Amino acid sequence: MREITVDKIAEKVKDLCIDAGYNLPADTVQALKDSREKEESPVGKQILSSLLENAEIAAQGEYPLCQDCGFAVYVVELGNDVHVTGGSLRDAIDEGTRRGYDEGYLRKSIVVHPVVGKNTGDNTPSIIHIISTKGDELVIHLAPKGGGSENMSRIKMMKPADGRDGIIDFVVEAVREAGPNPCPPIVVGVGIGGTFEHCAFLAKKALFRPLGRPAEDPWNAELEKELLERVNKLGIGPMGYGGSTTALAVHVESFGRHIASFPCAVNINCHSARHKTVEV
């Protein structure tokens, strides 16, 4: 059994929050560069250049990439031979989030109650999804999620007979309805199967995958290609000003389903596809 203290986890999470807030991942930067080369609209090319310049300025000056520093969303791979000491794993991650958003001068956007309001002042509580794994490793993935893109999320309980065509129609229409609101070029996470809540998690989890890496399932990977092509034909373009780059990637995750159910969820990320990982 490997013991890891709450303080050690909190310190790692603090650094993770600051890194994610300041530094756009290399895969996202490369995707923006590749898109700029292929973009057909002169205005679209100019906007993509501005987004890359923004990322460079943020990294050099240690400034937040965006004024919306996001809801801290974590996917944690917790080995069954790991024992957290000195408190709970949630205590550790929330404390790290608290320190990171404070020391990194990242905007705190979380309120205590969804209706009553009142800002918590430290960007907690975090959203934490725990995946149990074998061994003694603790891997923490963070994706700060901005409100503008999160508001464009959709879920639909379709009929099994809707099949592949139904998925494509739903995803493309969700992106069409989102338009410029999620600050394109976007990354589209798609969850298929499971139950209502698990399908939504799959769509969120898809956004944690390295940008553009195909799904392991060949059927899902082929669907990703078609969805990306269909989405980019919408012509929404960078920041909604028109063009051939509406999305940088579409990631699909799937799970088994009940014979009578066919849920599909869409979770959209903005062009600032912030995702970082640390091993503790």
C-alpha positions as CSV (number, residue, x, y, z in Angstrom):
1,M,0.0,0.0,0.0
2,R,1.4,3.4,-1.0
3,E,0.5,6.3,1.2
4,I,0.2,9.9,-0.2
5,T,-0.5,12.8,2.0
6,V,-3.2,15.4,1.4
7,D,-0.6,18.2,1.5
8,K,1.4,16.5,-1.3
9,I,-1.7,16.1,-3.5
10,A,-2.8,19.7,-2.8
11,E,0.6,21.1,-3.8
12,K,0.5,19.2,-7.1
13,V,-3.0,20.3,-7.8
14,K,-2.1,23.9,-7.1
15,D,0.6,23.8,-9.7
16,L,-1.7,22.0,-12.1
17,C,-4.3,24.8,-11.9
18,I,-1.8,27.5,-12.6
19,D,-0.3,25.6,-15.5
20,A,-3.7,25.0,-17.0
21,G,-4.7,28.6,-16.6
22,Y,-1.6,30.0,-18.2
23,N,-0.3,27.5,-20.8
24,L,-2.3,26.2,-23.7
25,P,-1.3,22.5,-24.3
26,A,1.0,21.8,-27.1
27,D,-1.6,19.6,-28.9
28,T,-4.1,22.5,-29.0
29,V,-1.4,25.0,-30.2
30,Q,-0.5,22.6,-33.0
31,A,-4.2,22.1,-33.9
32,L,-4.6,25.9,-34.2
33,K,-1.5,26.2,-36.4
34,D,-2.7,23.4,-38.6
35,S,-6.1,24.9,-38.9
36,R,-4.7,28.3,-39.8
37,E,-2.8,26.7,-42.8
38,K,-6.0,25.1,-44.0
39,E,-8.5,27.9,-43.2
40,E,-10.2,29.3,-46.3
41,S,-11.4,32.6,-44.9
42,P,-8.9,35.5,-44.6
43,V,-10.7,36.7,-41.5
44,G,-10.6,33.2,-40.1
45,K,-6.9,33.0,-40.6
46,Q,-6.4,36.4,-38.9
47,I,-8.5,35.2,-35.9
48,L,-6.6,32.0,-35.6
49,S,-3.4,34.0,-35.6
50,S,-4.7,36.2,-32.8
51,L,-5.6,33.1,-30.7
52,L,-2.1,31.8,-31.1
53,E,-0.7,35.2,-30.2
54,N,-2.9,35.3,-27.1
55,A,-1.5,31.8,-26.1
56,E,2.1,33.0,-26.6
57,I,1.5,36.2,-24.5
58,A,-0.2,34.2,-21.7
59,A,2.7,31.7,-21.5
60,Q,5.4,34.4,-21.6
61,G,3.8,36.8,-19.2
62,E,2.2,34.2,-16.9
63,Y,-1.3,35.6,-17.5
64,P,-4.5,33.6,-17.7
65,L,-5.4,32.5,-21.2
66,C,-8.9,33.7,-20.7
67,Q,-10.9,35.8,-18.3
68,D,-13.1,32.8,-17.7
69,C,-10.7,30.5,-15.8
70,G,-13.4,27.9,-15.6
71,F,-15.0,25.4,-13.3
72,A,-12.2,23.0,-12.1
73,V,-13.2,19.6,-13.4
74,Y,-11.0,16.6,-12.6
75,V,-10.8,13.0,-13.8
76,V,-8.7,11.1,-11.3
77,E,-7.2,7.7,-11.9
78,L,-6.9,6.2,-8.4
79,G,-5.0,3.0,-7.9
80,N,-6.4,0.5,-5.5
81,D,-3.1,0.3,-3.7
82,V,-3.1,4.1,-2.9
83,H,-4.0,5.3,0.6
84,V,-4.6,9.1,1.0
85,T,-3.5,10.2,4.5
86,G,-4.3,13.3,6.5
87,G,-7.8,13.8,5.0
88,S,-9.9,12.8,2.0
89,L,-9.0,13.0,-1.7
90,R,-11.7,15.6,-2.1
91,D,-10.2,17.7,0.7
92,A,-6.8,17.5,-1.1
93,I,-8.1,18.4,-4.5
94,D,-10.3,21.3,-3.3
95,E,-7.4,22.7,-1.2
96,G,-5.1,22.5,-4.2
97,T,-7.7,24.2,-6.4
98,R,-8.1,26.9,-3.7
99,R,-4.4,27.6,-3.6
100,G,-4.0,27.5,-7.4
101,Y,-6.7,29.9,-8.1
102,D,-5.6,32.3,-5.4
103,E,-1.8,32.2,-6.0
104,G,-2.3,32.2,-9.8
105,Y,-4.7,35.1,-9.8
106,L,-7.2,33.1,-11.6
107,R,-10.8,34.3,-11.7
108,K,-13.1,32.6,-9.1
109,S,-16.4,31.8,-10.7
110,I,-18.2,29.3,-8.4
111,V,-21.2,30.2,-6.3
112,V,-22.4,28.5,-3.2
113,H,-26.0,27.8,-4.3
114,P,-27.2,27.7,-7.9
115,V,-30.2,29.9,-7.2
116,V,-29.3,31.9,-4.1
117,G,-25.8,32.7,-5.5
118,K,-22.9,34.2,-3.4
119,N,-19.4,33.4,-4.7
120,T,-17.4,30.9,-2.7
121,G,-14.3,33.1,-3.2
122,D,-11.9,30.3,-4.0
123,N,-13.4,28.4,-7.1
124,T,-14.4,25.4,-5.0
125,P,-16.0,23.0,-4.8
126,S,-14.4,21.2,-7.7
127,I,-16.0,18.6,-9.9
128,I,-14.2,15.3,-9.3
129,H,-14.7,12.1,-11.3
130,I,-12.8,9.1,-9.8
131,I,-11.8,6.1,-12.0
132,S,-10.6,3.1,-10.0
133,T,-7.4,1.5,-11.5
134,K,-5.0,-1.3,-10.5
135,G,-1.7,-0.5,-8.8
136,D,-0.3,2.3,-6.7
137,E,-0.5,5.3,-9.1
138,L,-2.5,8.5,-8.7
139,V,-3.0,10.4,-11.9
140,I,-5.0,13.6,-11.9
141,H,-6.3,15.2,-15.1
142,L,-7.7,18.7,-15.0
143,A,-9.8,20.6,-17.6
144,P,-10.9,24.0,-16.4
145,K,-14.4,24.4,-18.1
146,G,-15.6,27.8,-19.1
147,G,-19.3,28.8,-18.7
148,G,-19.8,29.9,-22.3
149,S,-19.0,26.5,-23.8
150,E,-20.5,24.5,-21.0
151,N,-23.8,26.3,-21.6
152,M,-23.9,24.8,-25.1
153,S,-24.1,21.2,-23.7
154,R,-27.0,19.0,-24.9
155,I,-28.3,15.5,-24.2
156,K,-31.0,13.6,-26.0
157,M,-32.7,10.3,-25.1
158,M,-33.1,9.0,-28.6
159,K,-34.7,5.8,-29.9
160,P,-32.5,2.8,-30.6
161,A,-33.8,2.9,-34.2
162,D,-32.2,6.4,-34.7
163,G,-28.8,4.8,-34.9
164,R,-25.7,6.4,-36.5
165,D,-27.7,8.9,-38.6
166,G,-29.5,10.1,-35.5
167,I,-26.3,10.7,-33.7
168,I,-24.8,12.7,-36.5
169,D,-28.0,14.8,-36.9
170,F,-28.1,15.5,-33.2
171,V,-24.4,16.5,-32.9
172,V,-24.4,18.7,-36.0
173,E,-27.6,20.5,-34.9
174,A,-26.2,21.0,-31.4
175,V,-23.1,22.8,-32.9
176,R,-25.3,24.7,-35.3
177,E,-27.4,26.0,-32.4
178,A,-24.3,26.9,-30.4
179,G,-23.0,29.1,-33.2
180,P,-20.4,31.6,-32.0
181,N,-21.4,31.2,-28.3
182,P,-18.7,28.7,-27.3
183,C,-15.9,30.7,-28.9
184,P,-14.9,28.5,-31.8
185,P,-12.9,26.8,-33.1
186,I,-14.3,24.3,-30.6
187,V,-13.6,20.7,-29.5
188,V,-16.7,18.6,-29.5
189,G,-17.1,15.8,-26.9
190,V,-19.7,13.2,-27.7
191,G,-21.0,10.5,-25.4
192,I,-23.1,7.6,-26.6
193,G,-24.8,4.9,-24.5
194,G,-24.9,4.2,-20.8
195,T,-27.6,6.0,-18.8
196,F,-28.6,9.6,-18.7
197,E,-25.9,10.7,-16.3
198,H,-23.1,8.4,-17.6
199,C,-23.7,9.5,-21.2
200,A,-23.0,13.1,-20.1
201,F,-19.9,12.0,-18.3
202,L,-18.6,10.2,-21.4
203,A,-19.0,13.5,-23.4
204,K,-17.1,15.3,-20.8
205,K,-14.4,12.6,-20.5
206,A,-13.9,12.8,-24.3
207,L,-12.6,16.3,-23.9
208,F,-9.8,15.1,-21.7
209,R,-8.3,13.0,-24.6
210,P,-5.2,14.5,-26.3
211,L,-6.6,16.7,-29.1
212,G,-7.2,14.8,-32.3
213,R,-6.1,11.4,-31.1
214,P,-8.6,9.0,-32.7
215,A,-10.9,6.9,-30.5
216,E,-9.6,3.4,-29.8
217,D,-12.8,1.9,-31.1
218,P,-12.6,1.9,-34.9
219,W,-16.4,2.5,-35.2
220,N,-16.1,5.6,-33.0
221,A,-13.0,6.8,-34.8
222,E,-14.8,6.7,-38.2
223,L,-17.7,8.5,-36.7
224,E,-15.3,11.2,-35.4
225,K,-14.0,11.8,-38.9
226,E,-17.5,12.2,-40.4
227,L,-18.7,14.5,-37.6
228,L,-15.7,16.8,-37.9
229,E,-16.2,17.1,-41.6
230,R,-20.0,17.8,-41.2
231,V,-19.4,20.3,-38.4
232,N,-16.8,22.2,-40.3
233,K,-19.1,22.5,-43.3
234,L,-21.5,24.5,-41.2
235,G,-19.3,27.6,-41.9
236,I,-19.5,29.1,-38.4
237,G,-15.7,29.5,-38.5
238,P,-13.3,31.0,-35.9
239,M,-15.1,33.0,-33.3
240,G,-18.3,32.8,-35.5
241,Y,-17.0,35.1,-38.3
242,G,-17.3,32.4,-40.9
243,G,-14.8,30.0,-42.3
244,S,-13.9,26.3,-42.7
245,T,-12.6,25.8,-39.1
246,T,-15.6,25.5,-36.7
247,A,-14.1,22.6,-34.8
248,L,-10.5,21.5,-34.1
249,A,-11.6,18.0,-33.3
250,V,-14.6,15.7,-32.4
251,H,-14.0,13.1,-29.8
252,V,-16.4,10.2,-29.3
253,E,-16.7,7.9,-26.2
254,S,-19.2,5.1,-26.0
255,F,-20.6,2.6,-23.4
256,G,-23.0,-0.3,-23.4
257,R,-26.7,0.7,-23.2
258,H,-30.1,-0.7,-22.1
259,I,-32.0,-2.3,-25.0
260,A,-34.7,0.3,-24.7
261,S,-32.4,3.3,-24.3
262,F,-30.2,5.3,-26.7
263,P,-28.8,8.4,-25.0
264,C,-26.4,10.8,-26.7
265,A,-24.7,13.8,-25.1
266,V,-22.7,16.7,-26.5
267,N,-20.2,18.7,-24.5
268,I,-18.4,21.5,-26.2
269,N,-15.0,23.1,-25.3
270,C,-13.9,26.5,-26.5
271,H,-10.7,27.1,-28.5
272,S,-8.9,27.4,-25.2
273,A,-8.9,23.6,-24.8
274,R,-7.1,23.6,-21.5
275,H,-6.3,20.1,-20.2
276,K,-3.3,19.2,-18.0
277,T,-2.2,16.0,-16.2
278,V,0.0,15.3,-13.2
279,E,1.2,12.1,-11.6
280,V,1.4,12.2,-7.8
